[in-house]
Amino acid sequence: MKNRTRDINIITKIMNYCEEIFATQKYFGSDYNIFKENFIYKNAISMSILQIGELSGHLSEDFKDTHYKIPWRNIRGIRNFMAHEYGNLDTSLVWDTVLEDIPKLYKYCVELTGMEREEISDEWKPE
């Protein structure tokens, strides 16, 4: 039970970073060219993705095995690449992650925890 509580706490933190990504995207807009050219936007998003990857590495193996629908190893892998090869980061890959993967991860975490937060505006909450 101790691992379960720890894992849920980690998932909650991952949800927080997903929400930060949504809020950042709402603030700066959904235009890839703005993302590509604005280092503040790019860095804010990248740091949240990096933190999600870091947190995913602290989930128990039992949790990752049980909840295999999420590619935890890939999430950790993008964190490692971002941390060690940031200068070689493919901006379009990060953008695709924001548009495709982060909403799916968030939705999965909400289903897992049952903790969707009411204060999340419908304007930036993923479908």
C-alpha positions in Angstrom: 0.0 0.0 0.0 2.9 2.3 0.7 4.1 2.1 -2.9 0.6 2.7 -4.2 0.3 6.0 -2.2 3.7 7.1 -3.4 2.9 6.3 -7.0 -0.4 8.2 -6.8 1.5 11.2 -5.3 3.9 11.0 -8.3 1.0 10.8 -10.8 -0.6 13.8 -9.1 2.7 15.8 -9.6 2.8 14.6 -13.3 -0.8 16.0 -13.7 0.4 19.3 -12.2 3.1 19.5 -14.9 0.6 18.6 -17.6 -1.6 21.4 -16.4 1.4 23.8 -16.5 1.9 22.8 -20.1 -1.8 23.5 -20.9 -1.6 26.9 -19.2 1.6 27.8 -20.9 0.1 26.9 -24.3 -3.0 29.0 -23.5 -0.8 31.9 -22.5 1.4 31.9 -25.6 -1.1 30.4 -28.1 -1.2 27.3 -30.3 1.0 28.5 -33.1 4.0 26.3 -33.8 6.0 29.2 -35.2 5.6 31.2 -31.9 6.7 28.1 -30.0 9.7 27.6 -32.2 10.9 31.2 -32.1 10.1 32.1 -28.5 12.7 30.7 -26.1 10.6 31.5 -23.1 7.7 29.4 -24.4 10.0 26.6 -25.5 11.9 26.5 -22.3 8.7 26.5 -20.1 7.2 23.6 -22.0 10.5 21.7 -22.2 11.1 22.1 -18.4 7.6 20.7 -17.7 8.2 17.7 -20.0 11.6 17.1 -18.4 10.0 17.1 -14.9 7.3 14.6 -16.1 10.1 12.4 -17.3 12.0 12.7 -14.1 8.9 11.8 -12.0 8.1 8.9 -14.2 11.4 7.4 -13.3 10.4 7.3 -9.6 7.2 5.2 -10.2 7.5 1.7 -8.8 8.1 -1.1 -11.3 4.9 -2.7 -10.2 3.0 0.4 -11.1 4.6 0.7 -14.5 4.0 -2.9 -15.2 0.3 -2.7 -14.1 -0.3 0.6 -16.0 1.5 -0.3 -19.2 -0.7 1.7 -21.6 1.5 4.7 -20.9 5.0 4.3 -22.4 6.8 5.1 -19.2 10.2 4.1 -20.6 9.8 6.5 -23.5 8.7 9.3 -21.2 11.9 8.7 -19.2 13.9 8.5 -22.4 12.7 12.0 -23.6 13.7 13.4 -20.2 17.2 11.9 -20.6 17.5 13.3 -24.1 16.3 16.7 -23.1 18.6 16.8 -20.1 21.7 15.7 -21.9 21.2 16.8 -25.5 19.1 20.0 -25.1 21.1 21.8 -27.8 20.1 19.1 -30.3 16.4 19.1 -29.4 14.0 18.7 -32.3 11.5 21.5 -31.7 8.8 19.8 -33.8 9.1 16.6 -31.7 8.5 18.6 -28.5 5.6 20.4 -30.2 4.1 17.0 -31.2 4.5 15.8 -27.7 2.6 18.8 -26.4 -0.3 18.3 -28.9 -0.5 14.6 -28.9 1.1 12.9 -25.9 0.5 15.3 -23.0 -3.3 15.4 -23.3 -3.3 11.6 -23.5 -1.1 11.3 -20.4 -3.2 13.8 -18.5 -6.4 12.0 -19.4 -4.9 8.7 -18.3 -3.7 10.1 -15.0 -7.2 11.7 -14.4 -8.8 8.3 -15.0 -6.3 6.6 -12.8 -6.7 9.0 -9.8 -10.2 10.3 -10.3 -8.8 13.6 -9.5 -9.8 15.9 -12.3 -9.6 19.4 -10.9 -12.6 21.7 -11.3 -10.5 24.8 -11.4 -9.1 23.7 -14.8 -10.7 26.0 -17.3 -12.5 24.3 -20.1 -10.7 26.6 -22.5 -7.5 24.7 -22.1 -8.5 21.3 -20.7 -7.8 18.5 -23.2 -10.6 16.8 -24.9 
